[in-house]
Amino acid sequence: MADLRREIGKLHGKTAYEWNGEDGLRGRKVWFNCFERAMKSDRHYFASLNYVLNNAVHHGYAEKWQDWPWSNARQYLEEVGCKRATEIWRQYPLLDYGTKWDKF
């Protein structure tokens, strides 16, 4: 797993350099962290799923999580349906998920 994290670090470094050059914003932090964590339970899995799907809204990039073009939200909705996605959202709310590590 260390090899994978190292390769992800290289990808983050290269893409951050390119994007910051394109935008004229050298030094801007583009990527924030990468770590692995085993899912501990269904609750952990579904809360994580809700977090990932809602992250663009949380950071102000989209008004609705379905609208973020780089998300798999549309595919997710096609697979589970709106009713089930809503049930999962309500049953496994974000609460304070990510508040200590998902900050700019």
N, CA, C and O atoms as a Tinker XYZ file with bonds, in Angstrom:
   416  protein
     1  N      0.815000   -1.197000    0.000000    73     2
     2  CA     0.000000    0.000000    0.000000    64     1     3
     3  C      0.862000    1.266000    0.000000    63     2     4     5
     4  O      0.438000    2.307000   -0.501000    81     3
     5  N      2.054000    1.176000    0.555000    73     3     6
     6  CA     2.953000    2.337000    0.556000    64     5     7
     7  C      3.298000    2.742000   -0.872000    63     6     8     9
     8  O      3.412000    3.932000   -1.166000    81     7
     9  N      3.464000    1.764000   -1.764000    73     7    10
    10  CA     3.764000    2.074000   -3.165000    64     9    11
    11  C      2.622000    2.853000   -3.811000    63    10    12    13
    12  O      2.855000    3.801000   -4.560000    81    11
    13  N      1.392000    2.451000   -3.517000    73    11    14
    14  CA     0.233000    3.151000   -4.064000    64    13    15
    15  C      0.182000    4.590000   -3.558000    63    14    16    17
    16  O     -0.041000    5.512000   -4.342000    81    15
    17  N      0.384000    4.789000   -2.264000    73    15    18
    18  CA     0.369000    6.150000   -1.716000    64    17    19
    19  C      1.477000    7.005000   -2.336000    63    18    20    21
    20  O      1.265000    8.186000   -2.615000    81    19
    21  N      2.641000    6.423000   -2.551000    73    19    22
    22  CA     3.749000    7.144000   -3.177000    64    21    23
    23  C      3.369000    7.569000   -4.602000    63    22    24    25
    24  O      3.632000    8.703000   -5.001000    81    23
    25  N      2.755000    6.669000   -5.361000    73    23    26
    26  CA     2.343000    6.994000   -6.730000    64    25    27
    27  C      1.242000    8.046000   -6.752000    63    26    28    29
    28  O      1.235000    8.924000   -7.615000    81    27
    29  N      0.331000    7.961000   -5.824000    73    27    30
    30  CA    -0.720000    8.993000   -5.731000    64    29    31
    31  C     -0.084000   10.336000   -5.403000    63    30    32    33
    32  O     -0.493000   11.363000   -5.943000    81    31
    33  N      0.910000   10.338000   -4.528000    73    31    34
    34  CA     1.631000   11.570000   -4.193000    64    33    35
    35  C      2.291000   12.190000   -5.423000    63    34    36    37
    36  O      2.256000   13.407000   -5.603000    81    35
    37  N      2.889000   11.354000   -6.267000    73    35    38
    38  CA     3.499000   11.850000   -7.507000    64    37    39
    39  C      2.444000   12.454000   -8.429000    63    38    40    41
    40  O      2.646000   13.523000   -9.004000    81    39
    41  N      1.319000   11.758000   -8.564000    73    39    42
    42  CA     0.217000   12.271000   -9.392000    64    41    43
    43  C     -0.283000   13.602000   -8.857000    63    42    44    45
    44  O     -0.501000   14.539000   -9.625000    81    43
    45  N     -0.467000   13.692000   -7.545000    73    43    46
    46  CA    -0.925000   14.942000   -6.938000    64    45    47
    47  C      0.069000   16.067000   -7.204000    63    46    48    49
    48  O     -0.329000   17.179000   -7.549000    81    47
    49  N      1.360000   15.783000   -7.044000    73    47    50
    50  CA     2.373000   16.812000   -7.268000    64    49    51
    51  C      2.378000   17.315000   -8.698000    63    50    52    53
    52  O      2.421000   18.522000   -8.937000    81    51
    53  N      2.336000   16.393000   -9.653000    73    51    54
    54  CA     2.366000   16.764000  -11.065000    64    53    55
    55  C      1.118000   17.547000  -11.470000    63    54    56    57
    56  O      1.222000   18.589000  -12.117000    81    55
    57  N     -0.064000   17.047000  -11.093000    73    55    58
    58  CA    -1.294000   17.732000  -11.505000    64    57    59
    59  C     -1.438000   19.081000  -10.801000    63    58    60    61
    60  O     -1.920000   20.038000  -11.408000    81    59
    61  N     -1.031000   19.174000   -9.533000    73    59    62
    62  CA    -1.102000   20.457000   -8.828000    64    61    63
    63  C     -0.202000   21.483000   -9.507000    63    62    64    65
    64  O     -0.595000   22.635000   -9.690000    81    63
    65  N      0.998000   21.068000   -9.878000    73    63    66
    66  CA     1.922000   21.976000  -10.556000    64    65    67
    67  C      1.338000   22.471000  -11.873000    63    66    68    69
    68  O      1.392000   23.663000  -12.176000    81    67
    69  N      0.778000   21.547000  -12.655000    73    67    70
    70  CA     0.189000   21.916000  -13.948000    64    69    71
    71  C     -1.013000   22.838000  -13.773000    63    70    72    73
    72  O     -1.110000   23.863000  -14.447000    81    71
    73  N     -1.924000   22.484000  -12.878000    73    71    74
    74  CA    -3.128000   23.303000  -12.677000    64    73    75
    75  C     -2.786000   24.684000  -12.138000    63    74    76    77
    76  O     -3.343000   25.686000  -12.586000    81    75
    77  N     -1.871000   24.736000  -11.179000    73    75    78
    78  CA    -1.495000   26.037000  -10.631000    64    77    79
    79  C     -0.812000   26.900000  -11.681000    63    78    80    81
    80  O     -0.987000   28.118000  -11.692000    81    79
    81  N     -0.022000   26.272000  -12.578000    73    79    82
    82  CA     0.593000   27.020000  -13.682000    64    81    83
    83  C     -0.454000   27.571000  -14.635000    63    82    84    85
    84  O     -0.380000   28.730000  -15.044000    81    83
    85  N     -1.423000   26.748000  -14.986000    73    83    86
    86  CA    -2.499000   27.187000  -15.884000    64    85    87
    87  C     -3.285000   28.351000  -15.290000    63    86    88    89
    88  O     -3.678000   29.276000  -16.001000    81    87
    89  N     -3.508000   28.293000  -13.974000    73    87    90
    90  CA    -4.304000   29.322000  -13.308000    64    89    91
    91  C     -3.461000   30.493000  -12.793000    63    90    92    93
    92  O     -4.009000   31.462000  -12.269000    81    91
    93  N     -2.145000   30.413000  -12.936000    73    91    94
    94  CA    -1.267000   31.467000  -12.428000    64    93    95
    95  C     -1.306000   31.576000  -10.920000    63    94    96    97
    96  O     -1.233000   32.674000  -10.369000    81    95
    97  N     -1.419000   30.450000  -10.253000    73    95    98
    98  CA    -1.553000   30.449000   -8.789000    64    97    99
    99  C     -0.529000   29.518000   -8.134000    63    98   100   101
   100  O     -0.904000   28.621000   -7.379000    81    99
   101  N      0.748000   29.724000   -8.417000    73    99   102
   102  CA     1.786000   28.890000   -7.821000    64   101   103
   103  C      1.683000   28.919000   -6.306000    63   102   104   105
   104  O      1.489000   29.974000   -5.702000    81   103
   105  N      1.814000   27.763000   -5.710000    73   103   106
   106  CA     1.765000   27.648000   -4.256000    64   105   107
   107  C      0.391000   27.316000   -3.706000    63   106   108   109
   108  O      0.258000   26.980000   -2.529000    81   107
   109  N     -0.647000   27.408000   -4.554000    73   107   110
   110  CA    -1.994000   27.064000   -4.092000    64   109   111
   111  C     -2.035000   25.570000   -3.774000    63   110   112   113
   112  O     -1.470000   24.761000   -4.509000    81   111
   113  N     -2.686000   25.215000   -2.706000    73   111   114
   114  CA    -2.825000   23.813000   -2.334000    64   113   115
   115  C     -4.008000   23.224000   -3.091000    63   114   116   117
   116  O     -5.145000   23.662000   -2.918000    81   115
   117  N     -3.732000   22.226000   -3.933000    73   115   118
   118  CA    -4.757000   21.607000   -4.757000    64   117   119
   119  C     -5.250000   20.315000   -4.122000    63   118   120   121
   120  O     -6.455000   20.078000   -4.039000    81   119
   121  N     -4.338000   19.499000   -3.684000    73   119   122
   122  CA    -4.667000   18.214000   -3.052000    64   121   123
   123  C     -4.402000   18.324000   -1.560000    63   122   124   125
   124  O     -3.493000   19.037000   -1.135000    81   123
   125  N     -5.197000   17.616000   -0.769000    73   123   126
   126  CA    -5.090000   17.807000    0.663000    64   125   127
   127  C     -4.591000   16.594000    1.431000    63   126   128   129
   128  O     -3.867000   16.761000    2.412000    81   127
   129  N     -4.938000   15.414000    1.037000    73   127   130
   130  CA    -4.484000   14.258000    1.790000    64   129   131
   131  C     -4.922000   12.985000    1.081000    63   130   132   133
   132  O     -5.857000   12.974000    0.281000    81   131
   133  N     -4.225000   11.941000    1.398000    73   131   134
   134  CA    -4.575000   10.621000    0.891000    64   133   135
   135  C     -4.241000    9.626000    1.985000    63   134   136   137
   136  O     -3.110000    9.583000    2.468000    81   135
   137  N     -5.195000    8.849000    2.365000    73   135   138
   138  CA    -4.921000    7.813000    3.353000    64   137   139
   139  C     -5.870000    6.666000    3.121000    63   138   140   141
   140  O     -6.899000    6.802000    2.460000    81   139
   141  N     -5.503000    5.540000    3.677000    73   139   142
   142  CA    -6.368000    4.377000    3.552000    64   141   143
   143  C     -6.991000    4.069000    4.905000    63   142   144   145
   144  O     -6.382000    4.273000    5.955000    81   143
   145  N     -8.188000    3.583000    4.851000    73   143   146
   146  CA    -8.870000    3.206000    6.078000    64   145   147
   147  C     -9.886000    2.141000    5.713000    63   146   148   149
   148  O    -10.699000    2.316000    4.806000    81   147
   149  N     -9.825000    1.054000    6.425000    73   147   150
   150  CA   -10.795000   -0.018000    6.198000    64   149   151
   151  C    -12.166000    0.422000    6.693000    63   150   152   153
   152  O    -12.278000    1.114000    7.705000    81   151
   153  N    -13.192000    0.021000    5.981000    73   151   154
   154  CA   -14.549000    0.301000    6.430000    64   153   155
   155  C    -14.839000   -0.572000    7.650000    63   154   156   157
   156  O    -14.672000   -1.791000    7.614000    81   155
   157  N    -15.270000    0.070000    8.715000    73   155   158
   158  CA   -15.480000   -0.626000    9.977000    64   157   159
   159  C    -16.866000   -1.240000   10.105000    63   158   160   161
   160  O    -17.074000   -2.170000   10.884000    81   159
   161  N    -17.816000   -0.711000    9.332000    73   159   162
   162  CA   -19.207000   -1.165000    9.466000    64   161   163
   163  C    -20.009000   -0.621000    8.292000    63   162   164   165
   164  O    -19.509000    0.184000    7.506000    81   163
   165  N    -21.238000   -1.059000    8.180000    73   163   166
   166  CA   -22.127000   -0.487000    7.169000    64   165   167
   167  C    -22.313000    1.008000    7.407000    63   166   168   169
   168  O    -22.341000    1.798000    6.463000    81   167
   169  N    -22.439000    1.385000    8.675000    73   167   170
   170  CA   -22.605000    2.801000    9.019000    64   169   171
   171  C    -21.417000    3.609000    8.500000    63   170   172   173
   172  O    -21.604000    4.665000    7.895000    81   171
   173  N    -20.214000    3.129000    8.728000    73   171   174
   174  CA   -19.005000    3.812000    8.266000    64   173   175
   175  C    -18.995000    3.899000    6.735000    63   174   176   177
   176  O    -18.682000    4.949000    6.176000    81   175
   177  N    -19.331000    2.815000    6.072000    73   175   178
   178  CA   -19.350000    2.784000    4.610000    64   177   179
   179  C    -20.348000    3.806000    4.051000    63   178   180   181
   180  O    -19.994000    4.608000    3.187000    81   179
   181  N    -21.580000    3.778000    4.537000    73   179   182
   182  CA   -22.604000    4.657000    3.969000    64   181   183
   183  C    -22.388000    6.121000    4.348000    63   182   184   185
   184  O    -22.693000    7.010000    3.553000    81   183
   185  N    -21.870000    6.387000    5.544000    73   183   186
   186  CA   -21.535000    7.771000    5.901000    64   185   187
   187  C    -20.411000    8.276000    4.996000    63   186   188   189
   188  O    -20.429000    9.432000    4.573000    81   187
   189  N    -19.437000    7.419000    4.698000    73   187   190
   190  CA   -18.342000    7.797000    3.793000    64   189   191
   191  C    -18.873000    8.047000    2.389000    63   190   192   193
   192  O    -18.474000    9.012000    1.736000    81   191
   193  N    -19.757000    7.197000    1.929000    73   191   194
   194  CA   -20.367000    7.375000    0.614000    64   193   195
   195  C    -21.107000    8.709000    0.551000    63   194   196   197
   196  O    -20.949000    9.462000   -0.410000    81   195
   197  N    -21.907000    9.001000    1.560000    73   195   198
   198  CA   -22.631000   10.275000    1.591000    64   197   199
   199  C    -21.666000   11.457000    1.610000    63   198   200   201
   200  O    -21.907000   12.474000    0.959000    81   199
   201  N    -20.583000   11.322000    2.352000    73   199   202
   202  CA   -19.576000   12.383000    2.413000    64   201   203
   203  C    -18.968000   12.641000    1.027000    63   202   204   205
   204  O    -18.891000   13.785000    0.579000    81   203
   205  N    -18.546000   11.586000    0.369000    73   203   206
   206  CA   -17.920000   11.727000   -0.952000    64   205   207
   207  C    -18.903000   12.343000   -1.944000    63   206   208   209
   208  O    -18.540000   13.252000   -2.691000    81   207
   209  N    -20.125000   11.865000   -1.958000    73   207   210
   210  CA   -21.117000   12.391000   -2.900000    64   209   211
   211  C    -21.440000   13.859000   -2.622000    63   210   212   213
   212  O    -21.737000   14.606000   -3.554000    81   211
   213  N    -21.388000   14.282000   -1.367000    73   211   214
   214  CA   -21.764000   15.641000   -0.988000    64   213   215
   215  C    -20.572000   16.604000   -0.924000    63   214   216   217
   216  O    -20.767000   17.793000   -0.671000    81   215
   217  N    -19.367000   16.130000   -1.142000    73   215   218
   218  CA   -18.176000   16.954000   -0.932000    64   217   219
   219  C    -18.148000   18.212000   -1.800000    63   218   220   221
   220  O    -17.746000   19.272000   -1.320000    81   219
   221  N    -18.558000   18.124000   -3.048000    73   219   222
   222  CA   -18.559000   19.304000   -3.923000    64   221   223
   223  C    -19.526000   20.368000   -3.415000    63   222   224   225
   224  O    -19.246000   21.561000   -3.540000    81   223
   225  N    -20.640000   19.964000   -2.854000    73   223   226
   226  CA   -21.595000   20.911000   -2.269000    64   225   227
   227  C    -20.985000   21.528000   -1.015000    63   226   228   229
   228  O    -21.059000   22.741000   -0.816000    81   227
   229  N    -20.390000   20.703000   -0.181000    73   227   230
   230  CA   -19.761000   21.163000    1.062000    64   229   231
   231  C    -18.739000   22.265000    0.788000    63   230   232   233
   232  O    -18.642000   23.229000    1.547000    81   231
   233  N    -17.982000   22.122000   -0.290000    73   231   234
   234  CA   -16.936000   23.090000   -0.610000    64   233   235
   235  C    -17.395000   24.187000   -1.567000    63   234   236   237
   236  O    -16.591000   25.016000   -1.993000    81   235
   237  N    -18.682000   24.195000   -1.905000    73   235   238
   238  CA   -19.240000   25.278000   -2.709000    64   237   239
   239  C    -19.023000   25.165000   -4.207000    63   238   240   241
   240  O    -19.173000   26.157000   -4.919000    81   239
   241  N    -18.675000   23.983000   -4.709000    73   239   242
   242  CA   -18.451000   23.807000   -6.145000    64   241   243
   243  C    -19.736000   23.479000   -6.903000    63   242   244   245
   244  O    -19.800000   23.635000   -8.122000    81   243
   245  N    -20.739000   23.032000   -6.190000    73   243   246
   246  CA   -22.020000   22.694000   -6.819000    64   245   247
   247  C    -23.125000   22.962000   -5.810000    63   246   248   249
   248  O    -22.911000   22.892000   -4.599000    81   247
   249  N    -24.298000   23.267000   -6.321000    73   247   250
   250  CA   -25.442000   23.470000   -5.419000    64   249   251
   251  C    -26.079000   22.146000   -5.025000    63   250   252   253
   252  O    -26.534000   21.980000   -3.893000    81   251
   253  N    -26.110000   21.201000   -5.967000    73   251   254
   254  CA   -26.659000   19.871000   -5.689000    64   253   255
   255  C    -25.580000   18.848000   -6.024000    63   254   256   257
   256  O    -24.854000   19.001000   -7.006000    81   255
   257  N    -25.480000   17.818000   -5.215000    73   255   258
   258  CA   -24.409000   16.839000   -5.434000    64   257   259
   259  C    -24.531000   16.114000   -6.764000    63   258   260   261
   260  O    -23.535000   15.618000   -7.290000    81   259
   261  N    -25.727000   16.046000   -7.311000    73   259   262
   262  CA   -25.926000   15.396000   -8.604000    64   261   263
   263  C    -25.362000   16.231000   -9.760000    63   262   264   265
   264  O    -25.162000   15.707000  -10.856000    81   263
   265  N    -25.104000   17.520000   -9.526000    73   263   266
   266  CA   -24.658000   18.427000  -10.579000    64   265   267
   267  C    -23.145000   18.485000  -10.753000    63   266   268   269
   268  O    -22.674000   19.042000  -11.745000    81   267
   269  N    -22.382000   17.939000   -9.840000    73   267   270
   270  CA   -20.924000   17.992000   -9.952000    64   269   271
   271  C    -20.492000   17.057000  -11.083000    63   270   272   273
   272  O    -20.695000   15.846000  -10.995000    81   271
   273  N    -19.891000   17.617000  -12.158000    73   271   274
   274  CA   -19.628000   16.806000  -13.357000    64   273   275
   275  C    -18.593000   15.700000  -13.173000    63   274   276   277
   276  O    -18.548000   14.775000  -13.984000    81   275
   277  N    -17.762000   15.764000  -12.136000    73   275   278
   278  CA   -16.728000   14.751000  -11.939000    64   277   279
   279  C    -17.119000   13.739000  -10.870000    63   278   280   281
   280  O    -16.267000   13.045000  -10.316000    81   279
   281  N    -18.391000   13.666000  -10.594000    73   279   282
   282  CA   -18.912000   12.740000   -9.591000    64   281   283
   283  C    -19.578000   11.548000  -10.275000    63   282   284   285
   284  O    -20.004000   11.625000  -11.427000    81   283
   285  N    -19.654000   10.474000   -9.549000    73   283   286
   286  CA   -20.390000    9.306000  -10.052000    64   285   287
   287  C    -21.823000    9.318000   -9.527000    63   286   288   289
   288  O    -22.488000    8.282000   -9.520000    81   287
   289  N    -22.302000   10.478000   -9.090000    73   287   290
   290  CA   -23.627000   10.581000   -8.483000    64   289   291
   291  C    -24.741000   10.109000   -9.412000    63   290   292   293
   292  O    -25.666000    9.428000   -8.970000    81   291
   293  N    -24.665000   10.457000  -10.671000    73   291   294
   294  CA   -25.723000   10.038000  -11.602000    64   293   295
   295  C    -25.753000    8.520000  -11.746000    63   294   296   297
   296  O    -26.821000    7.909000  -11.755000    81   295
   297  N    -24.583000    7.925000  -11.859000    73   295   298
   298  CA   -24.509000    6.465000  -11.954000    64   297   299
   299  C    -25.046000    5.822000  -10.669000    63   298   300   301
   300  O    -25.781000    4.836000  -10.715000    81   299
   301  N    -24.668000    6.396000   -9.529000    73   299   302
   302  CA   -25.142000    5.912000   -8.232000    64   301   303
   303  C    -26.674000    5.941000   -8.185000    63   302   304   305
   304  O    -27.304000    4.969000   -7.770000    81   303
   305  N    -27.264000    7.057000   -8.613000    73   303   306
   306  CA   -28.722000    7.179000   -8.604000    64   305   307
   307  C    -29.384000    6.190000   -9.557000    63   306   308   309
   308  O    -30.443000    5.641000   -9.253000    81   307
   309  N    -28.755000    5.964000  -10.712000    73   307   310
   310  CA   -29.294000    4.973000  -11.646000    64   309   311
   311  C    -29.267000    3.575000  -11.035000    63   310   312   313
   312  O    -30.178000    2.778000  -11.257000    81   311
   313  N    -28.231000    3.283000  -10.274000    73   311   314
   314  CA   -28.081000    1.944000   -9.704000    64   313   315
   315  C    -28.982000    1.708000   -8.490000    63   314   316   317
   316  O    -29.584000    0.641000   -8.370000    81   315
   317  N    -29.082000    2.691000   -7.591000    73   315   318
   318  CA   -29.860000    2.461000   -6.363000    64   317   319
   319  C    -31.233000    3.109000   -6.392000    63   318   320   321
   320  O    -32.124000    2.701000   -5.646000    81   319
   321  N    -31.419000    4.117000   -7.246000    73   319   322
   322  CA   -32.685000    4.829000   -7.314000    64   321   323
   323  C    -32.760000    5.962000   -6.306000    63   322   324   325
   324  O    -32.092000    5.934000   -5.273000    81   323
   325  N    -33.577000    6.957000   -6.615000    73   323   326
   326  CA   -33.725000    8.137000   -5.744000    64   325   327
   327  C    -34.257000    7.777000   -4.365000    63   326   328   329
   328  O    -33.785000    8.297000   -3.354000    81   327
   329  N    -35.227000    6.898000   -4.330000    73   327   330
   330  CA   -35.836000    6.531000   -3.045000    64   329   331
   331  C    -34.798000    5.914000   -2.107000    63   330   332   333
   332  O    -34.698000    6.306000   -0.944000    81   331
   333  N    -34.026000    4.948000   -2.613000    73   331   334
   334  CA   -33.008000    4.285000   -1.775000    64   333   335
   335  C    -31.893000    5.257000   -1.410000    63   334   336   337
   336  O    -31.411000    5.229000   -0.277000    81   335
   337  N    -31.464000    6.125000   -2.342000    73   335   338
   338  CA   -30.426000    7.112000   -2.041000    64   337   339
   339  C    -30.881000    8.051000   -0.923000    63   338   340   341
   340  O    -30.089000    8.402000   -0.048000    81   339
   341  N    -32.135000    8.452000   -0.948000    73   339   342
   342  CA   -32.683000    9.314000    0.106000    64   341   343
   343  C    -32.709000    8.576000    1.440000    63   342   344   345
   344  O    -32.367000    9.154000    2.471000    81   343
   345  N    -33.108000    7.314000    1.432000    73   343   346
   346  CA   -33.104000    6.511000    2.663000    64   345   347
   347  C    -31.697000    6.428000    3.249000    63   346   348   349
   348  O    -31.513000    6.587000    4.456000    81   347
   349  N    -30.699000    6.179000    2.390000    73   347   350
   350  CA   -29.308000    6.077000    2.844000    64   349   351
   351  C    -28.842000    7.410000    3.415000    63   350   352   353
   352  O    -28.185000    7.446000    4.455000    81   351
   353  N    -29.181000    8.510000    2.737000    73   351   354
   354  CA   -28.794000    9.839000    3.209000    64   353   355
   355  C    -29.372000   10.104000    4.602000    63   354   356   357
   356  O    -28.677000   10.619000    5.479000    81   355
   357  N    -30.632000    9.755000    4.800000    73   355   358
   358  CA   -31.286000   10.012000    6.095000    64   357   359
   359  C    -30.818000    9.049000    7.188000    63   358   360   361
   360  O    -30.688000    9.437000    8.349000    81   359
   361  N    -30.567000    7.801000    6.816000    73   359   362
   362  CA   -30.161000    6.802000    7.799000    64   361   363
   363  C    -28.708000    6.987000    8.242000    63   362   364   365
   364  O    -28.353000    6.650000    9.371000    81   363
   365  N    -27.874000    7.522000    7.354000    73   363   366
   366  CA   -26.446000    7.684000    7.643000    64   365   367
   367  C    -26.030000    9.131000    7.390000    63   366   368   369
   368  O    -25.287000    9.403000    6.447000    81   367
   369  N    -26.499000   10.061000    8.221000    73   367   370
   370  CA   -26.216000   11.484000    7.998000    64   369   371
   371  C    -24.734000   11.807000    8.226000    63   370   372   373
   372  O    -24.020000   11.077000    8.914000    81   371
   373  N    -24.302000   12.901000    7.641000    73   371   374
   374  CA   -22.909000   13.313000    7.773000    64   373   375
   375  C    -22.555000   13.773000    9.175000    63   374   376   377
   376  O    -21.456000   13.503000    9.660000    81   375
   377  N    -23.474000   14.465000    9.828000    73   375   378
   378  CA   -23.220000   15.032000   11.153000    64   377   379
   379  C    -21.897000   15.788000   11.120000    63   378   380   381
   380  O    -21.777000   16.771000   10.389000    81   379
   381  N    -20.895000   15.355000   11.895000    73   379   382
   382  CA   -19.610000   16.067000   11.903000    64   381   383
   383  C    -18.530000   15.318000   11.121000    63   382   384   385
   384  O    -17.338000   15.550000   11.324000    81   383
   385  N    -18.947000   14.432000   10.240000    73   383   386
   386  CA   -18.000000   13.642000    9.449000    64   385   387
   387  C    -17.078000   14.574000    8.668000    63   386   388   389
   388  O    -17.549000   15.398000    7.885000    81   387
   389  N    -15.787000   14.450000    8.873000    73   387   390
   390  CA   -14.804000   15.226000    8.135000    64   389   391
   391  C    -14.478000   16.579000    8.716000    63   390   392   393
   392  O    -13.630000   17.276000    8.159000    81   391
   393  N    -15.102000   16.993000    9.807000    73   391   394
   394  CA   -14.883000   18.351000   10.307000    64   393   395
   395  C    -13.452000   18.606000   10.782000    63   394   396   397
   396  O    -12.988000   19.745000   10.736000    81   395
   397  N    -12.757000   17.587000   11.227000    73   395   398
   398  CA   -11.387000   17.821000   11.712000    64   397   399
   399  C    -10.336000   17.676000   10.618000    63   398   400   401
   400  O     -9.197000   18.099000   10.815000    81   399
   401  N    -10.677000   17.095000    9.476000    73   399   402
   402  CA    -9.657000   16.891000    8.453000    64   401   403
   403  C    -10.050000   17.411000    7.088000    63   402   404   405
   404  O     -9.202000   17.431000    6.195000    81   403
   405  N    -11.256000   17.822000    6.877000    73   403   406
   406  CA   -11.673000   18.319000    5.565000    64   405   407
   407  C    -11.854000   19.825000    5.607000    63   406   408   409
   408  O    -12.972000   20.332000    5.517000    81   407
   409  N    -10.748000   20.531000    5.745000    73   407   410
   410  CA   -10.795000   21.991000    5.813000    64   409   411
   411  C     -9.813000   22.585000    4.819000    63   410   412   413
   412  O     -8.816000   21.958000    4.461000    81   411
   413  N    -10.100000   23.774000    4.388000    73   411   414
   414  CA    -9.172000   24.517000    3.536000    64   413   415
   415  C     -8.268000   25.307000    4.429000    63   414   416
   416  O     -7.391000   26.022000    3.943000    81   415
